[in-house]
Amino acid sequence: MSDISVAGRATRSDIHLGALGVASLAFLAGLVYLDTTVSGRQAALWIVGGLLGLTLYHASRSAAISAPISAVSSRAACMDGFGLPARFSAA
């Protein structure tokens, strides 16, 4: 067995509230600007883009955490001591 440490989920104390507030205000300011100067449709697209950006950010963080763990656990599960897959080992 290999020792694998998994980074836990972010707790509320790990979130920097100042940066979150500034980013939220900037996002809302852009939303109001687009709604008043261009159209409501452009403001709706702004919201969709922001949500897709959050989704991509979350996915990249999750992939960065899980990729090394997946590689180690799959290698340990299918390899014997000599680097051969378990189905080719003599034992």
PyRosetta script that sets phi, psi and omega in degrees:
from pyrosetta import init, pose_from_sequence

init()
pose = pose_from_sequence("MSDISVAGRATRSDIHLGALGVASLAFLAGLVYLDTTVSGRQAALWIVGGLLGLTLYHASRSAAISAPISAVSSRAACMDGFGLPARFSAA")
pose.set_psi(1, 145.5)
pose.set_omega(1, 177.2)
pose.set_phi(2, -106.1)
pose.set_psi(2, 150.9)
pose.set_omega(2, 177.6)
pose.set_phi(3, -89.5)
pose.set_psi(3, 115.3)
pose.set_omega(3, -179.0)
pose.set_phi(4, -119.7)
pose.set_psi(4, 124.4)
pose.set_omega(4, 176.5)
pose.set_phi(5, -101.0)
pose.set_psi(5, 134.1)
pose.set_omega(5, -178.3)
pose.set_phi(6, -110.9)
pose.set_psi(6, 128.2)
pose.set_omega(6, 176.9)
pose.set_phi(7, -69.8)
pose.set_psi(7, 131.0)
pose.set_omega(7, -178.5)
pose.set_phi(8, -76.2)
pose.set_psi(8, 171.8)
pose.set_omega(8, 177.2)
pose.set_phi(9, -69.5)
pose.set_psi(9, 154.9)
pose.set_omega(9, 178.8)
pose.set_phi(10, -69.0)
pose.set_psi(10, 133.2)
pose.set_omega(10, 175.6)
pose.set_phi(11, -94.1)
pose.set_psi(11, 172.2)
pose.set_omega(11, -178.9)
pose.set_phi(12, -61.0)
pose.set_psi(12, -31.8)
pose.set_omega(12, -179.0)
pose.set_phi(13, -73.1)
pose.set_psi(13, -19.2)
pose.set_omega(13, 179.1)
pose.set_phi(14, -81.2)
pose.set_psi(14, -14.9)
pose.set_omega(14, -177.5)
pose.set_phi(15, -85.3)
pose.set_psi(15, 128.4)
pose.set_omega(15, 179.7)
pose.set_phi(16, -83.5)
pose.set_psi(16, 103.7)
pose.set_omega(16, -172.8)
pose.set_phi(17, -67.6)
pose.set_psi(17, -30.5)
pose.set_omega(17, 178.3)
pose.set_phi(18, -64.7)
pose.set_psi(18, -47.0)
pose.set_omega(18, 179.5)
pose.set_phi(19, -66.5)
pose.set_psi(19, -38.0)
pose.set_omega(19, 177.4)
pose.set_phi(20, -63.3)
pose.set_psi(20, -40.5)
pose.set_omega(20, 178.9)
pose.set_phi(21, -66.4)
pose.set_psi(21, -43.6)
pose.set_omega(21, 179.4)
pose.set_phi(22, -64.1)
pose.set_psi(22, -43.9)
pose.set_omega(22, 179.7)
pose.set_phi(23, -65.2)
pose.set_psi(23, -39.1)
pose.set_omega(23, 178.5)
pose.set_phi(24, -65.7)
pose.set_psi(24, -42.5)
pose.set_omega(24, 178.3)
pose.set_phi(25, -65.1)
pose.set_psi(25, -39.3)
pose.set_omega(25, 178.1)
pose.set_phi(26, -65.8)
pose.set_psi(26, -39.4)
pose.set_omega(26, 178.4)
pose.set_phi(27, -64.8)
pose.set_psi(27, -45.0)
pose.set_omega(27, 179.0)
pose.set_phi(28, -66.4)
pose.set_psi(28, -36.0)
pose.set_omega(28, 177.1)
pose.set_phi(29, -64.1)
pose.set_psi(29, -41.8)
pose.set_omega(29, 176.3)
pose.set_phi(30, -63.9)
pose.set_psi(30, -37.5)
pose.set_omega(30, 178.4)
pose.set_phi(31, -63.9)
pose.set_psi(31, -47.4)
pose.set_omega(31, 179.6)
pose.set_phi(32, -64.6)
pose.set_psi(32, -41.8)
pose.set_omega(32, 179.3)
pose.set_phi(33, -60.1)
pose.set_psi(33, -47.3)
pose.set_omega(33, -179.7)
pose.set_phi(34, -65.4)
pose.set_psi(34, -37.0)
pose.set_omega(34, -179.5)
pose.set_phi(35, -67.2)
pose.set_psi(35, -38.3)
pose.set_omega(35, -177.5)
pose.set_phi(36, -82.6)
pose.set_psi(36, -34.1)
pose.set_omega(36, -175.0)
pose.set_phi(37, -95.9)
pose.set_psi(37, -32.1)
pose.set_omega(37, -175.9)
pose.set_phi(38, -107.7)
pose.set_psi(38, -82.5)
pose.set_omega(38, 179.4)
pose.set_phi(39, -169.8)
pose.set_psi(39, 167.6)
pose.set_omega(39, 176.9)
pose.set_phi(40, -68.0)
pose.set_psi(40, -29.9)
pose.set_omega(40, 178.4)
pose.set_phi(41, -65.0)
pose.set_psi(41, -41.7)
pose.set_omega(41, 178.0)
pose.set_phi(42, -66.1)
pose.set_psi(42, -36.7)
pose.set_omega(42, 176.8)
pose.set_phi(43, -65.2)
pose.set_psi(43, -37.8)
pose.set_omega(43, 177.4)
pose.set_phi(44, -65.3)
pose.set_psi(44, -39.3)
pose.set_omega(44, 176.5)
pose.set_phi(45, -65.5)
pose.set_psi(45, -33.7)
pose.set_omega(45, 175.6)
pose.set_phi(46, -60.9)
pose.set_psi(46, -43.0)
pose.set_omega(46, 179.1)
pose.set_phi(47, -64.7)
pose.set_psi(47, -45.3)
pose.set_omega(47, 179.2)
pose.set_phi(48, -60.4)
pose.set_psi(48, -43.7)
pose.set_omega(48, 178.7)
pose.set_phi(49, -62.7)
pose.set_psi(49, -40.2)
pose.set_omega(49, 178.0)
pose.set_phi(50, -64.7)
pose.set_psi(50, -41.7)
pose.set_omega(50, 178.7)
pose.set_phi(51, -66.8)
pose.set_psi(51, -39.3)
pose.set_omega(51, 176.2)
pose.set_phi(52, -65.9)
pose.set_psi(52, -35.9)
pose.set_omega(52, 176.4)
pose.set_phi(53, -63.9)
pose.set_psi(53, -42.7)
pose.set_omega(53, 176.5)
pose.set_phi(54, -63.2)
pose.set_psi(54, -39.3)
pose.set_omega(54, 178.9)
pose.set_phi(55, -64.0)
pose.set_psi(55, -44.9)
pose.set_omega(55, 179.1)
pose.set_phi(56, -65.1)
pose.set_psi(56, -38.9)
pose.set_omega(56, 177.9)
pose.set_phi(57, -62.7)
pose.set_psi(57, -45.4)
pose.set_omega(57, -179.8)
pose.set_phi(58, -64.4)
pose.set_psi(58, -40.6)
pose.set_omega(58, -179.9)
pose.set_phi(59, -66.5)
pose.set_psi(59, -38.3)
pose.set_omega(59, -179.9)
pose.set_phi(60, -68.6)
pose.set_psi(60, -36.9)
pose.set_omega(60, 177.8)
pose.set_phi(61, -67.8)
pose.set_psi(61, -40.5)
pose.set_omega(61, 179.9)
pose.set_phi(62, -67.1)
pose.set_psi(62, -40.7)
pose.set_omega(62, -179.9)
pose.set_phi(63, -67.5)
pose.set_psi(63, -37.0)
pose.set_omega(63, -179.7)
pose.set_phi(64, -67.6)
pose.set_psi(64, -30.9)
pose.set_omega(64, 179.6)
pose.set_phi(65, -80.2)
pose.set_psi(65, -40.0)
pose.set_omega(65, -172.1)
pose.set_phi(66, -87.5)
pose.set_psi(66, -21.6)
pose.set_omega(66, -175.8)
pose.set_phi(67, -62.2)
pose.set_psi(67, -48.9)
pose.set_omega(67, 178.8)
pose.set_phi(68, -64.9)
pose.set_psi(68, -34.8)
pose.set_omega(68, -180.0)
pose.set_phi(69, -67.0)
pose.set_psi(69, -42.4)
pose.set_omega(69, 179.7)
pose.set_phi(70, -64.4)
pose.set_psi(70, -41.6)
pose.set_omega(70, -179.2)
pose.set_phi(71, -65.4)
pose.set_psi(71, -42.1)
pose.set_omega(71, -179.1)
pose.set_phi(72, -69.0)
pose.set_psi(72, -45.1)
pose.set_omega(72, -175.9)
pose.set_phi(73, -70.4)
pose.set_psi(73, -37.0)
pose.set_omega(73, 179.4)
pose.set_phi(74, -72.0)
pose.set_psi(74, -34.0)
pose.set_omega(74, 177.8)
pose.set_phi(75, -67.8)
pose.set_psi(75, -40.1)
pose.set_omega(75, 180.0)
pose.set_phi(76, -70.5)
pose.set_psi(76, -31.5)
pose.set_omega(76, -176.9)
pose.set_phi(77, -77.0)
pose.set_psi(77, -31.2)
pose.set_omega(77, -173.9)
pose.set_phi(78, -109.2)
pose.set_psi(78, 1.0)
pose.set_omega(78, -178.3)
pose.set_phi(79, -113.9)
pose.set_psi(79, 142.5)
pose.set_omega(79, 171.7)
pose.set_phi(80, -90.3)
pose.set_psi(80, -168.5)
pose.set_omega(80, -176.2)
pose.set_phi(81, -68.0)
pose.set_psi(81, -13.4)
pose.set_omega(81, -175.8)
pose.set_phi(82, -107.1)
pose.set_psi(82, 8.5)
pose.set_omega(82, 178.8)
pose.set_phi(83, 86.1)
pose.set_psi(83, 9.9)
pose.set_omega(83, 178.2)
pose.set_phi(84, -98.3)
pose.set_psi(84, 147.4)
pose.set_omega(84, 174.1)
pose.set_phi(85, -59.7)
pose.set_psi(85, 152.1)
pose.set_omega(85, -174.8)
pose.set_phi(86, -59.8)
pose.set_psi(86, -30.0)
pose.set_omega(86, -177.9)
pose.set_phi(87, -71.6)
pose.set_psi(87, -18.1)
pose.set_omega(87, 179.5)
pose.set_phi(88, -98.8)
pose.set_psi(88, -3.8)
pose.set_omega(88, -177.4)
pose.set_phi(89, -78.9)
pose.set_psi(89, 150.1)
pose.set_omega(89, -175.5)
pose.set_phi(90, -76.4)
pose.set_psi(90, -21.2)
pose.set_omega(90, -175.8)
pose.set_phi(91, -79.5)
pose.dump_pdb("model.pdb")
